[in-house]
Amino acid sequence: MVTGVTDVTDEDFEAEVIGAELPVLVEFTADWCPPCRQMGPVLKALASEEGDRLKVVQLDVDSNPETTNAYKVLSMPTFMVFRGGEPVKSMVGARAKRRLLEELSDVL
């Protein structure tokens, strides 16, 4: 688990993500995925810098198949932004923090 980044599961996804007041960035991740591991420091920095405007969470796809399948996630890492309980943006693949911030600018 990355500091500042909450782990969510099929069981608490609704409470942690769908019911969140802030926009939520969900990283669909897996232990076996090297690009997912690369994103750890990026997400940690993002969570500490944007924590007042954005909640950052991770969902392990192998242990949470219901949520993974519900949002048709096929590639890791996949990033989804949820606002008001709805997915408003989806991005696939590792990226630098600056690029991730640029891509999130319209939803923050």
C-alpha positions as YAML, in Angstrom:
chain: A
units: angstrom
residues:
- id: 1
  name: MET
  ca: [0.00, 0.00, 0.00]
- id: 2
  name: VAL
  ca: [1.27, 3.45, -0.90]
- id: 3
  name: THR
  ca: [1.18, 6.11, 1.84]
- id: 4
  name: GLY
  ca: [-1.65, 8.60, 1.34]
- id: 5
  name: VAL
  ca: [-3.27, 6.19, -1.09]
- id: 6
  name: THR
  ca: [-6.13, 4.10, 0.31]
- id: 7
  name: ASP
  ca: [-6.66, 0.48, -0.74]
- id: 8
  name: VAL
  ca: [-10.27, -0.21, -1.69]
- id: 9
  name: THR
  ca: [-12.05, -3.53, -2.27]
- id: 10
  name: ASP
  ca: [-15.23, -4.81, -3.89]
- id: 11
  name: GLU
  ca: [-16.83, -4.57, -0.43]
- id: 12
  name: ASP
  ca: [-16.03, -0.91, 0.31]
- id: 13
  name: PHE
  ca: [-15.80, 0.51, -3.24]
- id: 14
  name: GLU
  ca: [-19.28, 2.00, -3.03]
- id: 15
  name: ALA
  ca: [-18.63, 3.74, 0.30]
- id: 16
  name: GLU
  ca: [-15.06, 4.87, -0.48]
- id: 17
  name: VAL
  ca: [-15.45, 5.85, -4.16]
- id: 18
  name: ILE
  ca: [-19.09, 6.13, -5.24]
- id: 19
  name: GLY
  ca: [-20.11, 7.92, -2.02]
- id: 20
  name: ALA
  ca: [-17.03, 10.17, -1.76]
- id: 21
  name: GLU
  ca: [-17.53, 13.94, -1.61]
- id: 22
  name: LEU
  ca: [-14.27, 14.68, -3.47]
- id: 23
  name: PRO
  ca: [-13.46, 13.44, -6.97]
- id: 24
  name: VAL
  ca: [-11.69, 10.07, -6.64]
- id: 25
  name: LEU
  ca: [-8.79, 8.79, -8.74]
- id: 26
  name: VAL
  ca: [-8.88, 4.98, -8.73]
- id: 27
  name: GLU
  ca: [-5.84, 3.04, -9.89]
- id: 28
  name: PHE
  ca: [-6.80, -0.47, -10.95]
- id: 29
  name: THR
  ca: [-3.55, -2.27, -10.18]
- id: 30
  name: ALA
  ca: [-1.93, -5.69, -9.71]
- id: 31
  name: ASP
  ca: [1.12, -6.96, -7.81]
- id: 32
  name: TRP
  ca: [2.51, -8.59, -10.97]
- id: 33
  name: CYS
  ca: [2.36, -5.36, -13.00]
- id: 34
  name: PRO
  ca: [5.70, -3.45, -13.23]
- id: 35
  name: PRO
  ca: [4.13, -0.20, -14.61]
- id: 36
  name: CYS
  ca: [1.70, -0.29, -11.67]
- id: 37
  name: ARG
  ca: [4.61, -0.42, -9.23]
- id: 38
  name: GLN
  ca: [6.24, 2.52, -11.06]
- id: 39
  name: MET
  ca: [3.11, 4.57, -10.38]
- id: 40
  name: GLY
  ca: [3.45, 4.18, -6.58]
- id: 41
  name: PRO
  ca: [5.64, 7.27, -6.00]
- id: 42
  name: VAL
  ca: [3.59, 9.29, -8.50]
- id: 43
  name: LEU
  ca: [0.31, 8.48, -6.75]
- id: 44
  name: LYS
  ca: [1.84, 9.12, -3.33]
- id: 45
  name: ALA
  ca: [3.02, 12.58, -4.45]
- id: 46
  name: LEU
  ca: [-0.35, 13.28, -6.06]
- id: 47
  name: ALA
  ca: [-2.21, 12.25, -2.89]
- id: 48
  name: SER
  ca: [-0.09, 14.52, -0.70]
- id: 49
  name: GLU
  ca: [-0.22, 17.51, -3.07]
- id: 50
  name: GLU
  ca: [-3.87, 17.30, -4.15]
- id: 51
  name: GLY
  ca: [-5.39, 15.59, -1.11]
- id: 52
  name: ASP
  ca: [-7.73, 18.50, -0.40]
- id: 53
  name: ARG
  ca: [-9.16, 18.33, -3.95]
- id: 54
  name: LEU
  ca: [-8.75, 14.67, -4.89]
- id: 55
  name: LYS
  ca: [-8.94, 11.32, -3.13]
- id: 56
  name: VAL
  ca: [-6.48, 8.72, -4.47]
- id: 57
  name: VAL
  ca: [-7.22, 5.00, -4.06]
- id: 58
  name: GLN
  ca: [-5.93, 1.68, -5.40]
- id: 59
  name: LEU
  ca: [-7.93, -1.43, -6.22]
- id: 60
  name: ASP
  ca: [-6.14, -4.76, -6.66]
- id: 61
  name: VAL
  ca: [-7.78, -6.36, -9.73]
- id: 62
  name: ASP
  ca: [-6.87, -9.93, -8.75]
- id: 63
  name: SER
  ca: [-8.61, -9.80, -5.36]
- id: 64
  name: ASN
  ca: [-11.53, -7.59, -6.49]
- id: 65
  name: PRO
  ca: [-12.97, -9.06, -9.70]
- id: 66
  name: GLU
  ca: [-16.50, -7.64, -9.23]
- id: 67
  name: THR
  ca: [-15.47, -3.98, -9.44]
- id: 68
  name: THR
  ca: [-12.83, -4.71, -12.10]
- id: 69
  name: ASN
  ca: [-15.43, -6.42, -14.32]
- id: 70
  name: ALA
  ca: [-18.14, -3.86, -13.59]
- id: 71
  name: TYR
  ca: [-15.97, -1.12, -15.11]
- id: 72
  name: LYS
  ca: [-14.60, -3.38, -17.87]
- id: 73
  name: VAL
  ca: [-10.98, -2.89, -16.83]
- id: 74
  name: LEU
  ca: [-8.70, -5.01, -19.04]
- id: 75
  name: SER
  ca: [-5.27, -3.35, -18.82]
- id: 76
  name: MET
  ca: [-3.11, -2.39, -15.85]
- id: 77
  name: PRO
  ca: [-2.71, 0.21, -14.68]
- id: 78
  name: THR
  ca: [-6.06, 1.76, -15.54]
- id: 79
  name: PHE
  ca: [-6.93, 5.05, -13.88]
- id: 80
  name: MET
  ca: [-10.53, 6.15, -13.50]
- id: 81
  name: VAL
  ca: [-11.79, 9.38, -12.06]
- id: 82
  name: PHE
  ca: [-15.15, 9.22, -10.29]
- id: 83
  name: ARG
  ca: [-17.12, 12.35, -9.48]
- id: 84
  name: GLY
  ca: [-20.59, 12.28, -7.95]
- id: 85
  name: GLY
  ca: [-20.50, 8.48, -8.06]
- id: 86
  name: GLU
  ca: [-19.96, 8.33, -11.83]
- id: 87
  name: PRO
  ca: [-16.80, 7.55, -13.82]
- id: 88
  name: VAL
  ca: [-15.98, 10.77, -15.68]
- id: 89
  name: LYS
  ca: [-12.54, 9.92, -17.08]
- id: 90
  name: SER
  ca: [-10.48, 6.83, -17.86]
- id: 91
  name: MET
  ca: [-6.78, 6.54, -18.70]
- id: 92
  name: VAL
  ca: [-4.68, 3.42, -19.36]
- id: 93
  name: GLY
  ca: [-0.95, 3.02, -18.72]
- id: 94
  name: ALA
  ca: [1.74, 4.50, -16.51]
- id: 95
  name: ARG
  ca: [2.51, 8.18, -16.90]
- id: 96
  name: ALA
  ca: [4.63, 10.90, -15.35]
- id: 97
  name: LYS
  ca: [3.09, 12.97, -12.55]
- id: 98
  name: ARG
  ca: [3.09, 16.13, -14.67]
- id: 99
  name: ARG
  ca: [1.16, 14.39, -17.47]
- id: 100
  name: LEU
  ca: [-1.25, 12.83, -14.97]
- id: 101
  name: LEU
  ca: [-1.92, 16.26, -13.43]
- id: 102
  name: GLU
  ca: [-2.52, 17.74, -16.90]
- id: 103
  name: GLU
  ca: [-5.00, 14.96, -17.68]
- id: 104
  name: LEU
  ca: [-6.76, 15.49, -14.34]
- id: 105
  name: SER
  ca: [-6.96, 19.28, -14.64]
- id: 106
  name: ASP
  ca: [-10.44, 19.23, -16.20]
- id: 107
  name: VAL
  ca: [-11.91, 17.09, -13.39]
- id: 108
  name: LEU
  ca: [-10.29, 18.78, -10.38]
...
